[in-house]
Every structure is written in structure tokens, then in C-alpha cells.
Amino acid sequence: MKRHYLFLFATLCFSGIAASPLSATTYILPEMGSRLIGSNKQHYVQRDGRSLESIATEYDVGLLALMQANPGVDPFLPAPGMTLIIPQQILLPDVPREGIIVNLSEMRLYFFPKNQNTVHVYPVGIGQIDDDTVTPEMKTTIVQKREDPTWTPTANIRKRYLEQGIVLPAVVPAGEDNPMGHHALRLGAYGGVYLIHGTNADFGIGMRVSSGCIRLRNTDIEALFKAVPIGTLVRILNEPVKVSAEPDGAVYVEIHQPLSESLSDDPKTRPIIQNASVKKRLQNQAISVIAFDKAMENRTGLPTVINEKESI
């Protein structure tokens, strides 16, 4: 039964760097007026048969983020001898630095602990393309924390399992067969049906794999669970383009592949809609149109300088 849960729950689930006890990539917050944090690392691919998923797990980044930063790489068997970019330089989302922020387009969760000058960044899995499985944008709070949660499948989930020939119990007990893992944070919006939780699978982080929930690796959700109090503000955004004019004069853009709305969409070429804030920031800066258009085309998810003076 566990293998069925692993396979099907992969597609069904409604439900400067500083040292830190939190299991995450932890950054010192930049000064106000700056949103650029961290620096990218490099990974030399050995002849060891490791997949890109394994390498992503080692550095606690998402699989799609690693693929976007290294276009053309074989996700199952990266070529020995190649050097991968590990995407750990990031522009903070353009919202207040408080609580939890999830940017769906980049499949990252940001946690800003109170009274600390740090931000903890986690890769996440999010909802799939179908209308009843997509993760919605929202502003809400954490209303419940559950350790060793049970899983109560919704009617839609039970129907989908049944289509695979599996009759789910009304409640899946806590344990290794539970697709929610060992920790869950319930969000108050939409009647509490969405959660931030762990997993009993070894794949799917940094991908669109759930039916709406926010999924973290188990070490990450355990650390977040311990650090986040009930009542914490949670914002879920969908912003594939981030822009920052840094204090040193450099203008950065970070562009992610937009979320598909149908199976026929190609996120590598799908038009990207820029929100009003991004448009305003771009209009107020002397940028290279050529550099910006190139970044829009490449969609690497890496912060890129687009100043006129930097692109000549």
C-alpha cells in the first residue's frame, strides 16, 4: 500500500549565508533598500550515477530551480565532468519581511523569524495544473500545528484513487504510509483545507506535484514546524519576475518560468505577465532592453544585472 500512496500522492494532495539551527538555507537580511541575498555555488558532477534530484536534495534546492539554472542538463544522469550552478543567490519577494511568504512561480518558501536579522529559504512542491489541484494565491495565517498528523482524503482524492483501483480508508493513520509526513501546518483560508506539510516520498520538492498543499522535505518541515507559532502571517504569491535596484547602482532581474495553466503550455515560451510593481520598477531604471529581453528568454531563475553600463 505504501508504494500506492507514494505514487498517487505525488499527484494528489489537497490538503551572506548564516549558520542556524533551522534546516534550510539561511541568509543574513540585507539592508533596507536591498533585496539581493546569497551567492550561487557550483557542483562538479562526479561519475557516481547520481540524479539531479539527489544533488538538489544535497543543497536543499528545488529540482526545477536546479534545472532552470542549468538548461539542457539530463535530470536523470547529469554528464560527469560538468559543473552545475546551484541557485542560492536570490532576490527577496517585494513584500514586507514578515511571517511566511511562498512564491509559487519560484517554488520557494521564505520564513522571517521575529526579532532576527535572518530569512530561511526552503524549496517547496506545489499544486498541479488542474483547477481543483492548483495552489491558490492567498493571505492567511497558520491556525493549527499537528505533529504525526492523520490524513483524511477528500471526496475528490478518494475518487481519483478509486480510478486507480485503490479504495482508500476514510482516515490514513500517522506513520510511514502517511503522505503528509510527520508535521503539518494548517492555513486558515478556504476552510482550512490547505496545509504546509512534509512527505513520505523522496521526490517532488521544487515541482508541481500536489493537489494544492505546500510540500517540504521532512527535515525542512520539522524545523519550520518548531519555529513557527500559530497565528503567523502567510502570503502565497505568484510572481515569476522580480526586480531590484540595489544600493550599489546595479539593477537585477530574476525571472522564473511561469506556471502553466494547461498541459499544452510550454513554460519555457509561455508569455510572462508583469505585475504593476515590476513595470513601475523597470520604468524608473535605466536598463538595457537587450539584457532584459535576454533574461526574459532564458528564464534561468538567477538574479541577472540588466543595467546599461553592466551590459556593454
C-alpha positions in Angstrom: 0.0 0.0 0.0 2.9 2.4 0.7 4.0 2.4 -2.9 0.5 3.3 -4.0 0.4 6.2 -1.6 3.9 7.4 -2.7 2.9 7.3 -6.4 -0.6 8.7 -6.2 0.0 11.3 -3.5 2.8 12.6 -5.8 -0.2 13.8 -7.9 -2.8 14.1 -5.2 -2.7 16.3 -2.1 -5.5 18.6 -1.0 -4.6 19.2 1.8 25.8 36.3 3.2 24.6 32.8 4.5 24.4 32.4 8.2 24.6 29.4 10.4 21.2 28.5 12.0 19.5 25.6 13.8 16.8 25.7 11.2 17.2 23.2 8.4 17.2 25.5 5.4 19.4 27.8 3.5 19.6 30.7 6.0 20.6 34.2 4.9 21.5 37.4 6.8 18.9 40.0 5.7 20.3 42.8 3.5 20.0 46.4 4.4 16.7 48.1 3.7 16.7 49.1 0.0 18.4 45.9 -1.0 16.8 42.6 -1.8 19.7 40.6 -3.0 20.8 37.7 -0.8 23.3 34.9 -1.0 25.6 33.7 -3.8 25.4 30.8 -6.2 27.5 27.7 -5.6 29.0 25.2 -8.0 28.8 21.4 -8.0 31.2 19.3 -10.0 29.4 16.2 -11.3 31.2 13.0 -10.4 31.0 9.7 -12.2 28.7 8.3 -9.4 25.4 7.9 -11.2 23.6 10.5 -9.0 20.5 12.1 -10.4 19.7 15.8 -10.4 17.1 15.2 -7.7 19.9 13.8 -5.4 22.1 16.8 -6.0 19.1 19.2 -5.4 18.5 17.4 -2.1 22.1 17.7 -1.0 22.0 21.5 -1.4 18.3 21.9 -0.3 17.2 23.5 -3.5 14.2 22.6 -5.7 14.6 20.3 -8.7 13.0 22.6 -11.3 15.1 25.5 -9.9 18.2 23.5 -10.5 17.1 22.5 -14.0 16.3 26.1 -14.9 19.7 27.3 -13.7 21.3 24.6 -15.8 19.4 24.3 -19.0 19.8 21.2 -21.1 21.2 19.1 -18.2 19.9 15.5 -18.1 17.8 15.3 -14.9 18.3 11.5 -14.6 22.1 11.3 -15.2 24.0 14.6 -15.4 27.1 14.2 -17.5 30.2 13.5 -15.4 32.7 16.4 -15.5 30.1 19.1 -15.9 29.8 21.9 -13.4 26.3 22.7 -12.2 25.2 26.1 -10.9 23.5 25.7 -7.5 20.9 28.6 -7.4 21.4 30.1 -4.0 21.6 33.8 -4.9 18.0 35.2 -4.7 16.0 38.4 -4.8 13.7 38.6 -1.8 10.0 39.0 -2.8 8.8 42.6 -3.0 6.6 42.4 0.1 7.1 43.1 3.8 9.7 40.9 5.5 7.4 39.1 8.0 5.9 35.7 8.6 5.9 33.2 5.7 6.0 34.0 2.0 5.5 31.4 -0.7 6.2 32.4 -4.2 4.6 29.8 -6.4 6.5 30.6 -9.6 9.9 30.1 -7.9 8.6 27.3 -5.7 10.3 28.7 -2.6 9.1 29.4 0.9 10.6 32.3 2.9 10.4 32.4 6.7 11.3 35.7 8.5 11.6 34.9 12.3 10.6 37.7 14.5 13.3 39.9 16.0 16.0 38.2 14.0 18.0 39.6 11.1 17.7 36.4 9.0 15.5 34.8 6.4 15.2 31.0 6.0 14.5 29.8 2.5 13.0 26.4 1.7 12.2 24.7 -1.7 8.6 23.5 -1.9 6.4 21.3 -4.0 3.1 23.0 -5.0 -0.3 22.1 -6.7 -0.7 20.8 -10.2 -2.3 22.4 -13.2 -5.9 21.2 -12.9 -8.4 23.7 -11.4 -9.1 21.5 -8.4 -5.4 20.9 -7.6 -3.8 24.3 -8.1 -2.4 26.1 -5.1 -4.3 29.4 -4.9 -2.8 32.8 -4.0 -3.9 33.9 -0.6 -3.2 36.0 2.6 -3.9 34.0 5.7 -2.4 32.7 8.9 -1.4 29.4 10.5 -4.3 28.2 12.6 -3.1 24.7 13.6 0.1 22.7 14.1 -0.1 18.9 14.0 2.7 16.5 14.8 2.2 13.0 13.3 -1.0 14.1 11.5 -3.5 11.7 10.1 -4.7 12.2 6.6 -8.4 12.4 5.8 -8.7 12.2 2.0 -11.3 14.4 0.4 -14.1 13.1 -1.9 -12.1 14.1 -5.0 -9.0 12.4 -3.8 -10.9 9.2 -2.9 -12.5 9.3 -6.4 -9.1 9.6 -8.1 -7.6 6.8 -6.0 -10.6 4.6 -6.9 -9.9 5.3 -10.6 -6.5 3.6 -10.0 -8.2 0.7 -8.4 -7.4 1.7 -4.8 -10.0 2.1 -2.1 -8.7 4.5 0.5 -9.6 4.2 4.1 -11.6 7.1 5.5 -8.6 8.2 7.5 -4.9 7.2 6.9 -3.2 7.0 10.3 0.1 8.6 11.1 3.2 6.7 10.1 5.4 5.9 7.2 2.4 5.3 4.9 1.0 8.8 5.5 1.7 11.1 2.6 1.7 14.1 4.8 4.8 13.1 6.6 5.3 13.8 10.3 4.4 17.5 10.6 1.7 19.8 9.2 0.8 23.5 9.5 -2.9 24.2 8.6 -3.7 27.5 6.9 -6.9 29.3 7.8 -8.1 30.3 4.4 -10.6 28.3 2.3 -11.9 26.5 5.3 -8.5 25.1 6.4 -8.1 22.6 3.5 -4.6 23.8 2.6 -1.6 22.8 4.6 2.2 23.2 4.7 3.4 19.7 5.4 6.1 17.1 4.9 6.1 14.0 2.7 6.8 10.2 2.8 8.2 10.4 -0.8 11.8 11.1 -1.8 10.8 13.3 -4.8 8.6 16.2 -5.8 10.2 19.1 -4.0 10.5 22.1 -6.3 7.9 20.6 -8.6 4.1 20.8 -9.2 3.2 17.5 -7.6 0.3 18.1 -5.1 -3.3 19.0 -5.3 -2.9 22.3 -3.6 -0.8 21.8 -0.4 2.7 23.2 0.1 5.1 20.3 0.5 8.5 20.4 2.1 11.3 17.9 2.7 10.9 16.3 6.1 14.0 17.9 7.7 12.7 21.3 6.5 9.1 21.0 7.7 10.3 19.7 11.1 12.5 22.7 11.6 9.8 25.1 10.3 7.2 23.4 12.5 9.3 24.1 15.6 10.0 27.7 14.8 6.6 29.0 13.5 3.9 29.9 16.1 0.2 29.7 15.5 -1.1 33.0 14.1 1.9 33.5 11.8 1.1 35.5 8.7 1.3 33.6 5.4 1.3 35.2 2.0 1.1 32.9 -1.1 2.1 34.9 -4.3 2.6 34.1 -7.9 5.3 36.4 -9.2 7.7 35.0 -11.9 9.5 38.3 -12.3 11.4 40.1 -9.5 13.3 43.3 -9.9 15.6 45.1 -7.5 17.6 48.4 -7.8 20.4 47.7 -5.4 22.2 50.4 -3.3 25.4 50.0 -5.4 23.5 51.0 -8.5 23.1 47.6 -10.1 19.6 46.6 -11.3 18.8 42.9 -11.0 16.0 40.9 -12.5 15.2 37.4 -11.5 12.9 35.6 -14.0 11.3 32.2 -13.4 9.3 30.1 -15.8 5.6 31.0 -15.4 3.2 28.4 -14.1 1.4 26.5 -16.8 -2.4 26.7 -16.9 -2.9 23.7 -19.1 -0.9 20.6 -20.1 -0.3 22.1 -23.6 1.5 25.2 -22.1 5.3 25.4 -22.5 6.7 27.3 -19.5 9.9 28.0 -21.5 8.0 30.1 -24.0 4.7 31.0 -22.3 4.2 34.8 -22.1 5.1 36.2 -18.7 2.7 38.8 -17.2 4.5 41.5 -15.3 2.6 43.0 -12.4 2.2 46.7 -11.8 5.0 46.9 -9.3 7.5 45.2 -11.6 6.5 47.5 -14.5 7.0 50.6 -12.3 10.4 49.5 -11.1 11.6 48.8 -14.7 10.3 52.2 -15.9 12.1 54.0 -13.2 15.5 52.5 -14.1 18.0 52.9 -16.9 18.1 49.3 -18.0 19.3 47.6 -21.2 16.3 46.4 -23.1 18.5 43.8 -24.8 19.7 42.4 -21.4 16.2 42.4 -20.1 14.8 40.6 -23.1 17.6 38.0 -23.0 16.8 37.4 -19.3 13.1 37.0 -20.2 14.0 34.5 -22.9 16.5 32.5 -20.8 14.3 32.3 -17.6 17.1 30.8 -15.5 15.7 31.9 -12.2 19.1 33.5 -11.4 19.4 37.2 -10.5 20.9 39.0 -13.6 22.2 42.5 -13.9 20.4 44.5 -16.6 22.0 48.0 -16.2 23.0 49.7 -19.4 26.5 50.1 -18.0 26.8 46.5 -17.0 25.6 45.1 -20.3 28.0 46.9 -22.6 
